[in-house]
Amino acid sequence: MVTAQAGPADRPASVWAPLRTAVYRNLWLALLAANVGTWMQTVGAQWLLIHHSNASTLVALVQTASLLPVLLLALPAGVLADNFDRRHLLIAVQLFLVVVAVALTLLTVTDRMPPALLLTLTFAFGVGQALTLPAWAAVIPELVPQDQLRAASALGSISVNMARAVGPAVAGVLIARTGVAPVFALNAIAFLIFTYALTRWKPGNARAVEVPERFTAALRAGSRYVRHSPTVRRLLRRALVFVIPASALWALLPLVASRRLGLGSGGYGVLLAALGVGAIAGGLLLAVIRTRLSANQLLFIAGVLFTVALAVVGTVREVPLVLIALLPAGLAWVTVLANVNAEMQVFLPSWVRARGLAVYQVFFAGGQAVGAFVWGLVADLAGLVVAFLGAAVFMLVGTVTSRIWPLPELPTVDRDPAAYWPQLHLAHEPGPRVGPVLVTVEYTVRPERTQPFLAAMDVVRGARQRTGAMRWGLFRPAETTDRFVEVYLVPSWGEHLRQHGGRLTSEDRQAEERARELTDGEPEVRHLVPAAAGPTLTDDREAL
């Protein structure tokens, strides 16, 4: 926690600090326009379906068609964003979204928009959004300094919530006066603006993109990194235990408005506006609050605030009290998600950043989808009050676990790439797809240093597995007392070269150096590649 005596350099950046960077400011404003356009399109699509006989199902399917691509494509999108130039990828995807929006406009104008086609184009638009999210999230650390990432994350939340407040209102006015087609047309213009802003961005130090990995190998590498990174797993867990109970508010608020408060669509809009105002206020106050509270204290307070909000919204029938409760709920929502999202951006190395953020988006969207289904089912079986009180209890329990599984302290973690392994001297150079590759490293360790060495190598194991090793083991010859052999299996020679070429970080280097300090002499490294084509490792079970 930062004390009152901390110097200016120690204080969190103002929420507005990233906007002082011209490139980020231009892209943020353009993305705000695109977010507004997206919400306008959602309202327009729902309005086109509202007069059909099965309108309830069709209107709900608009949200499904928009969100399903995130669950299906976030991980593949992360692979693309990590393997290709992110700016070029973003430009191509935004042009695709412009084409979809123009098609929606023309088909609506000519009255050739049956529900099936509308939902198909909405799904296509969701595909573009799914491809955009990991690439944009991974680009932000290239636009602003690391000490401004949390502020940039808060600004992202402000943008989303401003769009949520403005987009539906503008769409409602336009639809009432001119119809749905102009709403779709404005959405196309909004994404043209974002595309133009991306073309104006000329990165001074363009990210060096190595030879692209094969798609399936890259997907496995990203999954392997998340699986073997305790920090990433902790962040995902913290997001999930908040999002699942919090989703009850978003999913059941329309029912609260109509059944418990007796409000129409306009009243429901006011409730959403209260949530949006609270979220925007939370984004604006976040930097100030961080000067007084640590990230884990913020997480705990936000969880308590959301618990109270769930209980009030689910049990109180007075509209003013519900509106008052929704304000801190919006603030808590932004506080938790902006913190977790920023911690992910700070922690993930560049080579796997988009894939790691894609996993976060899958957890986020999946948590909302599962939570909405569960709390909707509880509401159907036991009533709204029970559903909200159950969500409040779940939220409170999850908040208490922040004491057991706190957010990791990341400011001192060095995530810069470090290509520190010595140059390879080989009798023959395998092809990049040759594999698997068995790497052995033999160490000499004095008996009195055995236990510290074993502890240090357990940290090294994590680095090996995060950056490419499918299997890892540490063995010692039975014939000696001072020899240890580290063995790890990498899928291919190209994958191992990526370990040499920048997948490791300075933190990984420090872990290896701590282990090496406990050894005598230089370790002996061997790279064992397949001797011939065909099966390399056999298993007796294959003969059964």
N, C-alpha and C positions, 0 to 999 in steps of 0.2 A: 504494500500500500504506500502511496506517495504521501509524505508528510507535508506540513505547511512550510517546512524549511527547504523543500526541494527546489532546485534551481529550474529555470525555464526549460533547459534542455531535457529535464526529467519529466516534465509535464506532458500528458497526452495532447496530441495535436487537436486544435479546434476542429469541430465538425466541418467548418467551411474551408479548412486549410487546403484540401486537395483541389478545390475550385480555383485556387490561385495559379495552378498549372494550366496553361491555356489549352493544351491538347485534351487533358482530362475534362476540363470545363466544357469544351465544345462537344465532346462525345457524351458527357453526362446529360447535357441539355437535349442533344439529339435523341438519346435513349429515352429520356423522359417523354418526348413527343411520340416515340414508337410505343412506349408503354400505354400512353393515353389512347393511341390508335388501336392497340390490342383490346383494351377494355371497351372501346366504342364498338369494335367489331363483334365482340361477344354479345353485347346488348342487341346489336342489329340482327345477329343470327337468331338469337332467342325470340325477338319480336316477329321475325318472318315465320316462326313456327307456332306462335302462340294461338293462332286461330284454327289449327288443325284439330281433328277429332281426338287424337291421342297426344295432345299438346304437352301434358305433364311429362310423359316419357321422353318425347322429342327434345323438350327444353333441357331436361336433365342430361340427355346425351350430348348436348353442346359442350358441357363441362367435361364429360368423359372423353369426347373426341379431342379436346384441347389438352388434357392432362395425360392421357394414355401414352402419347409419344415420349414424354419425359421418362416414364418408367421403362419403356421399351428401348429407347435409343440414347439415354444419357451416357451409358458406359461406352458404346461405340463412338458417340460424339466426342467423349473425352480422349479416346484413342486418336481420332482424327486431329483434334486440337493439339495433342502432344507430338504428332508426327509431321505436321505440315505447318506452314506459315499461318499463324492465327489471324493476322490481319486479312490476308487474302481469303481465308476460309470464311471469315465474318462477312466480307464484302459479297462473296458468292452466295451465301445463304440469304443475306438481306435482299439481293436481287431476286432470288427465288420467291421470297415473301411478297415482294412488290408484284410479281407476276400473279401469284395466288390472289392478292387483294384486287388486282385489276380484273381478273377473271370473275371474282365475286361481284364486282361492280357491274360489269357488262351483262352477266347472266341475270342479275336482279333487274337492271334497267329493261331488258328485253323480256322479262317475266318468264324466264326459262330456268327457274331454280326450284326443282322438287326437293323435298326433305333429304332424300338419300344423297343427292349431289351436294347439297349444302353441308351435310355432315362430313362428306368425303373431303371437301375443300377445307373445312374446319380442321379435320385431321391433318391435312397437308400443311396447314398453317402451324399446327402444333408440332409437326416434324421440324419445320424451320426453327421454331422456338427452342425445341430440344437440342438442335445442333448449335444454337447460339449460346445457350447458357454456360456450358463448360468453357468454351473459348473466351467469352467475355470475362468470366470470373478469373480465368488464368491470365488474361491480359492486364488486369488492374495493377498487379505488382510491377508491371513494366512501365506503368504510367505515373505512379506516385511513389515517393520514398517509403521505405518499410515502416517508419514511425507514423505514417499517415494512413496505413491500411485499415485500421479500425475506424477512422473517420470516414474513409471511402466506403467501407461496408455500411456505416450508418447512413451515408448519403444515398446508397443504393436502396436501402429500406425506405428512406424518405421519398425517393423517386417512385417506387412501387405504390406506396400508399397515397401519394399525391395523384398518381394516375388513377388509382381505384376510386378516389373521391371525384375527380374531374371528368374522367372518361364517360362513365354512365350518365352523368348529368348532361354533358354536351350531346351525347348520343340521343338522350330522351328529347331534348329540345329540337334537334335536327329531324328526328323521326316524326315528331308531331307536326312539323312545318313542311318538310320536303320529302319524307319517306326514308327508306333504308339505304338506297343506293349511294347517296352522298356520304353516309357514314363509312361505307366500304371504300369510297374514293379517297376520303381524308386519311383513312388508314394506309392506303397505298402511298399517299404523299408523305406521311409520317416516316415510313420506312425508306422512302427515297432520301429524306433528310438525313436519316441515320447512315445510309450508304454513302452519301456525299461527305459526311463528317469523317467516316472511316477512310475514304480516298484522300482526304486532306491530311490525314495523319501520316507523317513520314518518320518512322522510328529512327532515331539517331544511331542507336546500337541495336540493329535488328537481331532478334534471337537466332543464334546459329542452330539450324535444324540439321541434325545428323541424318545419315541415310535412313529413310523411313523403315521402321520395323514392319515385319509381316503382321497383318491385322490380328490374327489369333494369338500370336506370340506377344504382341503389345497388350492385348486384353488380359492375358494371363499375367504379364509382368505387373500391370496396374493392380490386379486383384491380389497378387502375391505381396505387393508393397503394403496394401491396406491390411492384409491378414497378419503380417509380421511387424506392424507398427503399433505398439501399445498406445502411443499418443493419438494417432488417428482413430483407433477404436474407442478410446475414451471420449473424444470429441463427438463421434457418431452416437455413442450411447447417451451422452448428455443431451444432444439434439432430440433423440428419439423419446426419452422419458418426458420431455417437455411437449413435443409436438402431438403425441398421441392423445393426452388429455385435453390439450389446448384446442384440438380439432373439433371438440364437442361444441365450442362456442361458434365457430364458423359454420358448422354443419347444421346446427339446430336453431340458430338465431332467427331464420325466417319463421319457424314454427312458434318461437317465443313471441315474435311480433304479432302474428295473426291470432294464435290461440290464447295466449296468456294476457297480452296487452291490448288486443283488439285493434291493431293498427293495420292500415292498408299498405300498398307498395310505397307510398310516400313516407309513411312512418318507418317502414323498414329501411328506407334510404337514410333517414335521420340516424337510426341506430348504427348503420355502417359508417356514416360520416363521423360519429362519435369515436368509433374504433380507429378510423383513419386519422382524426385529429390527435388522438392519444399516441398513435404510432409516429406521426410527424414530430410531435412534441418530444417523444422519447429519443428520436434521432438527433434532434437539436440539443437536448440536454445531456446526451450520452457523454460527450467529451468533458463537460463540467463535472458530472457525477464521478467519472473515472479518477479525477484528481483527489477524491475523498474516499473512494471505495475500490477494493481490488475486484478483479473479474469474478472471483468466486463469491464475494459478498454481493455483487450485483446479481449474480445468478440466483442466489438464495432469496434476496428481496423480491426479484421479479417473479419467482415461483410462488411466494406468499401472496403477492398482489393478484396474480392470476387465479390462485385458489379462492381468494375472497370474491373476486369478480364472478367466477363460475357459480359460487354459492348464491350470490345476490341475484344474478340474472335468472337463475333457475327457480328461485323461490319468491321473489318480490314481484308484485303486480303494478307498482307505481312507476310510470314511465320516467319521471325525473331521476329516481334512484337508479334505475337501470342505466340511463344515460351516464350518470356520474360513475357507475361501476365500469362502464365500457372504456372510459378514458384511461385509467391505469392499466386496463387489460391490453389496450393498444400499445402503451408505453412498455409494458413487460414483454410483449411479443417481440418488439424491435430490439429490446435490450438483450434478450437471450440469443436470438438468431443472428444479430449483427456481431455479437461477441464470438459465437461459435464459428460463423463464416469467416471472420477476420483471422481467428486463430488457425483455421485450416489453411488460409492463404499464406500466413506467415510461416507455417511449419513445412508445408509440402515443397520439396525440391522442384526446380523448374521442369525437369525431364518427365515428372509424373504428376505435375500440378493439376492439369485439366482432368486426368483420370481420377485423381483423388477427390476433386471437387464434384465430378460427375457422380461418384459413389455417394457423396454427401447429399446431392440433389435427389438421388434415388431414395435414400433414407428419408429425406424431408418429404418428398411427394408421397412415398409409400406409407410413411407414418400418418400423414394426413388422410390418405385414402382408407387405410385400415381403421384409423380412429373414427372417421366419419361413419363408416359402416357399422362399427361396434356400437357407438353411442346412438346411432339411429335405430339399431335393433333394440337396444335397451329402452329407448324412448317408446318404441312401438309396444314392447312387452310390459313395461312397468311405468311408463309415463315420463314426461319431461323433467319433473322435479327429481325423480330418482336418477335419471341419466346425468343431470347436471351435478347432483351431489356426489354420484359415483366418480365423475370426472374430477371433481374438486378433491376427493380423497386420493385418487390416483396422482393428481398433481402434487398434493402435499407430500405424499410418500416419495415421489420422484425428487422433490425439492430437498427433502431430508438426505437423500442419497448423495447430494452434492458435497456433503461433509465426508462421505466415504470415497466417492470418485470425483474429486474436484477437477476443475480444468487444470491442465498442466501449466507450469510457469515457463513461458517461452521466450521472454525478452533476451535471455542469455544464450539461447540455443543458436549455434552457427549453422545455417543451412546453405551456405555458399558451396558450389561444386568444387571438388578438390581431386584433381587427377594426379595422385601422388605415388601410385604404384610404379615400380621401375619399368623401363622399356623392355619388351620381350626380346630375347635372343633365341631364335628357333632354328632347328635344322631344316624344317619344312613348314610352310605356312598353310594351315588348313583353310578351306573355304568357309565363308561366314555361316553356311547352313549345316556344316559338319557338326555332329553331336550325337549323343550328349558328350560333354567335356567333364572329365574328372580332374579336379585340382587338388593336389596334396601339398601341405606345408608342414615341414618337420622342424620342431623346436627342441632346443636343449634347455631344460629347466632344472635348477638345483632342487633337491627334495624339500628343503625348508621353504621354498617358494611355491610349492605345488598348489596349495589352496588359494592364495591370491591370484595365481595364474588361471586357475579354473574359473574363478569369479570374473576375471577380466575377459576371458574368452567367451563367456556367456553373452557379454555385451557385443563382442565381435560377431557372434553367431547371428544376432539380429541384423547387423549391417549386411552380412553375406546374403541372408534370406530376403531382405527387403530389395536388394539390388539385382537379384537374379538366381540365387541358388535354390534349386528345387529340394535338395536334401543337404543336410549338414551333420557332421559328426566329429567328435574329438576322441582319439584313441591313444593308447600307449602300448609299446611293445612289452610283452611279458618278460623278455630277456634283459631289460634294462630298467633303471630306476629314474633316469633323468631325461628320457625322450618322450615327446608327445607328437602325434601326427593328426593334423587337422585335415579333414576330407570333406569336400563339398562338390555337388553335382550341378552343373549348369546346362540348360537345354541345348545350347549350340555355341559354336566358337564366336559367332557374331555377338551373342548375348554376353559372353565373357569380355569381349573387346569393349562393349559398352560399359562394363564395370571399370575397365581401365580408363575409359575416355571421359568420365564426368558424372557417372551415376552416384558415386560416393560423395560425401560431404565432409566438411572440416570436422564435424562432430564424429563421423566415422573414423577419420584419421586419428583423432585424439584417442578413440577407443583402442585402435590398433597399437598406437604408441604406448599406451598404458600396459598392454599385454607384452609388447616387445621389451619394455624396460625390465621385465621379470625373467627374461631369457638370456642365455649366453651365446654370443656369436650371432651371425646372420642366419635366419631360417632358410631352409632348402625347399625351393618351390618346384614342383613338377606339374606339367599339363599333359594329361593322358587323353588322347583322342582315339576314336574308333580305328582299329587296325585294318578293317576291311568293311565293305558294304554288308548290309544285313544286320541281324540282331546283335547288339553289343553286350547287353546284360541279359542273362537268361535266368529263369526261375524254374526250380524243379517241378512246381505245380503245373507248368505248361505241358509236362509229359503225361499228366493224369487224364 
